[in-house]
Amino acid sequence: MIIKIDDLTENKTIALIAEHLKGMEENSPPESIHALNLDGLKETNITFWSAWESDEVLGCGAIKEIDRLHGELKSMRTAANHLRKGVAAKILTHIIEEAQKRGYERISLETGSMDAFLPARKLYERYGFSYCGPFAEYKEDPNSLFMTKELK
């Protein structure tokens, strides 16, 4: 598996983002969807990675710089045909390591409170994320849970 910075121009990556957004729409009410579309993921304060094996995209993830000490995990997704193969864990490890290299003191995330998001929450818990209140521009929302990990 190769994890690389992705400029979001490859059709396979674009399709994975579409799959991600569709999954959010299927499992969250519109007012509680915080997933970024392609234009949002191309903002200058966001770095997006994709994981590949040969010419097949396995998954993706991104980090948004909130400020010079705090990053937000965004757009974590494993392609449907690669679930339960460790893809998300490898991408998450890569992003945490990058956050540490950047000097972030913590990395936070928002995820859904519904059962469909339980596997993601379990993954984040295994990697040391703990539940917290809303951060950055987020507000309390019964459909959202917030997690953070101290890096220093």
N, C-alpha and C positions, 0 to 999 in steps of 0.2 A: 504494500500500500504506500502510495506517495501522497503526501499532503502538501498542497502548494497554494500560494496566493492566487486568487482567481479574479479576473477582470469582468466576469459575468457576461461574456460574449459568446461562450460555447453553448450550443443548443442543448446539450445534455444537462448542463448546469442550470440553464434557464428552465428546463422541464422539471428539474428537482425543486427549484424555488416555487414553481407553479403547484407541484404536489404538496409542498409545505403549506402554502397559502390555502389550498383546498382543504387540507386537514384541519387547519385552524378554523375555517368557515364551517366545517362539519361539526366541530366540537365546542365552539364558543359563540356566544352572541356577538353581533357585529361591534357593539360598543366596547367589548372586552378583548378585541383582537389587537395585539400590539406587534404583530409580525410585520416586517418591512417588505415592501415590494422591491422590484429590481432597482428602480430609481433611488429608493431609500437606502438600499445596500451599497449604492455607489457614492454615497456622501463621503466627503473627505475625512471625516472622523471615524470611519468604519473600515476595518480590514476584514475581508472575506476569504475564507479558505475552502477548498474542495479536496476531497480524498478520492484518489483514482487507483485503479488496478487495470493495467493496459489502457484500453480506450473506454473503460466503463467507470462512470461516476458512482461512488459508493455512499457519499454523504457530504455534509457541509457544516460550517459553523462560522460565526463572525464575532468580532469584538468591536464595541463602540466605545470610544473614549469619552467618558463623562467629564472628567477633568484629568490633570496630569497624574493623579494618584488613584483614580477609580475608573475601572472599565466595566462595561455591561456585556454579558454574553447574549448573543442574538443568533437567530436562524439556525439553531442546531437541528439537523435533520439527517436521518439515515434513509437511503433509498429503500423502498418497500421490499425489494428482493434481496436486501442485504441485512435485514434486521437480525439481531441476536448473534452477530458475528464479531462484536467488539469494535465496530466502526466508530460509534459515538464515543466510546471510552478513549480511543486513540485521538480523535479530533479534540475532545475536551482536554486531554492531557497536553496536546500541542498548544491549545489556546491559553491554558493556565501557564505553561512555560513561557509563552510570548508575553503574557501580562507581567510576569515576574521580570523578564528582561527589560521591559519598558519602565520598570520601577513602580508599578501600581502597588498600592498597599492592600487593595481589595478588588474583588470582582463580584458583581451582583447579577441577578437575573430575575425576570418575571416569567412565570409559567402558569398554566391553567390549574384551577382547583378541582376540575372534573376528573373522573376515573381514567379517562383517555390519556391523561398526562401523568398518571402514576408511575409508569416505567421511567419517564424522564426524571421525575422527582427522586426516585430511588437511586438513579445514577448520580445525580447531584449530591445526594446525601452520602453516598459511598466515597465521593471525592472531597468530602469535608465542607460542603455547603450547609449552612444552617438557615432556618427560617428567620425572617426579619420583617420589618414594616416596609411600606413603599419608599422608594428612593428616587432621586432625580425628579422627573415630572410626573411620576406615577401617583395615583390616588388610591385610597382603599376601594376595593372592588371584590364582591363575594366570588367572582369568577377567576380571580387572580391570586396567586401566592408569590411571595417574594423571598429570595434566598441570597445569601452573601457568603463569601469565603475570604477570610483574612489571609494575605499573602506574606506578611512580614512577621 
